[in-house]
Amino acid sequence: MLLFEFVTVKGFITACVDEWSILQYRKESLTVLSIAIFSLIEYEPVKYKNYQFPSWAEYIGWCIALSSILAIPIYAIAFFAKQTGSFKQRWKISTTPTSNQNPSPDDNDKETSQRMLNEHTTAMTNL
């Protein structure tokens, strides 16, 4: 029911007020979904002042935008498909961060501190 109320700006605001507890629970996904649906419903061809751009120009723009947007879900699906085990096991492996993603050095862990310093120095010199 919430998605059908997003036809107008007034409907969007009313839905936000009426469904506040749902939006608090899943606000990120609902926000993105509502923006996408609202954009599709209220879509207008691109124009600048009185000039309306041709359809092929819009298609090229969408292809450029989707080339970077679709890379994330395609990679996620491929990563999930490469895992072994049941669906639940593959989901857990795919959504669990690795242990070395963002190591936080302890005061006693001199090796990690030195490695991070070397990586930072190398990255800065390669700019």
Stockholm file with secondary structure:
# STOCKHOLM 1.0

chainA/1-127         MLLFEFVTVKGFITACVDEWSILQYRKESLTVLSIAIFSLIEYEPVKYKNYQFPSWAEYIGWCIALSSILAIPIYAIAFFAKQTGSFKQRWKISTTPTSNQNPSPDDNDKETSQRMLNEHTTAMTNL
#=GR chainA/1-127 SS CTGGGTTSHHHHHHHHHHTHHHHHHSHHHHHHHHHHHHHHHTCCCCEETTEECCHHHHHHHHHHHHHHHTHHHHHHHHHHHHCCSCHHHHHHHHHSCCTTSSCCCCSSCHHHHHHHHHHHHHHHHTC
#=GC SS_cons         CTGGGTTSHHHHHHHHHHTHHHHHHSHHHHHHHHHHHHHHHTCCCCEETTEECCHHHHHHHHHHHHHHHTHHHHHHHHHHHHCCSCHHHHHHHHHSCCTTSSCCCCSSCHHHHHHHHHHHHHHHHTC
//
